[in-house]
Amino acid sequence: MHKGGIRPWLLMLGVAPLLVACGEPERPKPKTESISTAQDPAAPLATPHQATLLQVFKSPTCGCCEGWIEHADEAGFTTQAQHPADLAGLKTEYGIAPQYRSCHTAVSADGYIFEGHVPARYVQAFLAEPPAEAIGLAVPGMPVGSPGMEMGEEFMPYAVMLLKQDGGAEVYAQIDSAADQ
């Protein structure tokens, strides 16, 4: 029987070293300067002059978070990494239920949250037309092959969840292949 710590199935996926690196260290407040708006997921990625600022709260040692930040930057976002002392507390304050959490939390100038390895195209689509009663999007856990979690050709299908103000969630997008990202 498993009692706390890293779950055995994560060890099999080779994800355990990444989870260990995602500790929880100082908690600045997010900036609220917006540079512009986002785009439709089917459209080309944003150019730098169309960038939207995302504050990314993460552990200073998390490599997969850095990979996601690079993905967001390449998509035209402007990112600022922050290293809060209580990352779990920050997630609670933003209303992210434990079952939807991952290693990092990005927050837009409008206060929308993007938890974990959400592909940039879906962040752009959400920001272009935020659904009513939504607080943001989440990719729970750390799916292999998601942005920042690339491991060669390996890919694990996953869902991008729409997080709602009432604490509920629904599937926003189903990602069945790397091409869907």
N, C-alpha and C positions, 0 to 999 in steps of 0.2 A: 504494500500500500504506500502511496506517495504522500509525504507530509511536507508541503511547502517547498520552497526553492524552485529550481528550474524543472519544468515538467519533462518527463522522459521523452515524449514525442517531439519536443523541441530539439533535444539532443540528436535525435535521428535525422532531423532536417538540417542539422549543422547551424542552427540559429542561436544556440546557447551562448557562444562567445559574443554575439551582438547584443543579446539581452543583458549580459553581465556588464558590457560597456555602456549601457544606457542607464547609468545611475541617476540620482536626483540631487543635484547641487543647487542660488541667490535669485531672487525673484523681482526683477524690475517690472514696471508697468508697460503695457504695449503702447507704442506710438500711435498716433491717429492721423498721420499725414497720408492722404491718398494721392497717388500720382496720376491715375486714370482708371478706366474700367476694363473688364475682361471681355473675352470673345466666346463664340459658339464652339463646342468641341470639334465640329467638323471643319471649322475654318483654320487657316494657317495659324501657327503660334504667334503670340504678340511680339512686336518689336520693342526694343528698349524704351523708346519714347512713349509707348503705350503701357508702361509698367504700372503695376499695382503693388503697393508696399504690403509685405507680410512679415509680421513679427513671428519668429519661430522659437518656441520655448523647448529646450532640449538639454540633455546632459552634455558637458563639454567634451566627453570622451566617446560619444556615439558616432561611429563611422557611417552607419546607414542613414542617420539623420543628415549628415553632411552630404551624402549621395542624393537625398531627396532635395536638399537646398540647391545643389547644383542643377538638378532636373528643373526645379522651379525657376531658377535664374535663367537657364537656357530657354525656357518658355516665355521669357519676358518679364517675369516678376522681379521686384526688388525685395530682397530678403535681409532681415537683420536678426541674427541669432542672439538669443538671451539664454542665460543659464540659471534658472531659478533654484533656490535652495530646497523648495518644496514643490516639485513638479506635479506630484499626485494632488496636492492641495490646490494648485492652479487649475488642474483639470476639473476638480470638484467645483471650484468657483465658476468655471465656464459652463457647468452643467453637463459634462461628459460622463455618462454612466460607465462604471467599470467594464462592462461587457463590450463597450465600443472603443476602449482605449488602445493606444499604441505607444511608441517611444517618444514622439514629439507632437507638439500642438502648434499649428500656425494660426495666427489671428489677423484678419484683415482690418483695414482702417474703419470699416463699418461695424466691427465687432463680430463678424462671422468667424466660425472656427473650422479648421480643417485638420482633423486628427489623423495622424499617421501618414501612410504612404499613398495618399490620394493623388492620382495622375493629374498633372497640371491642366490638361484639357477640361477635366470635370470641375476643377476649381474655377477656371475661366467661365464655363457655362453657368455655374451656380451664381457667380458674382454678376454676370450679365443679366440674369433673371432669377433672383432669389425667390424660392417658393415661399408662399405665405406660411407663417407659423414655424419656419425652419431656423435653426441656429447654426447649421453648417453641415459638413460632410465628414464621414469617418471611414477609414479602412481599419477595422479591428485587427489587432495582432500585427504580425509582420510577414505577410505572404511572400514567399520566394518568387522572385521575378517582377515584383511590383517596383515602381520607381524608388531607387535607393537600395533595394534588396536584390539586385541582380546577382545571379550566381550561374554564370555561363549561360547555357541554353535552358536551364531548369525554369519551370513556370508552374505556379499553383493558382488555379482559378480562384477568384475572390469577388466579393460584392463591395461596391461603394455604397455606404449607408447614408441616408438623409436623416439627420438628427433633428428632432422636433422640440419645440419649447416645452411641451408637456412631458418630456423625458422619453417619449416613444421614438421609434425609428422605422424606416421602410427602405427597401432597396431603391437606390437612385440609378445605379448602373451595375450590370453584371459584366465582369471582366473575365472572359473565357480564354483569352490568348494575349500574348504580348502585343499583338497588333491592335487590340481593343483599347490599349492605353493611350 
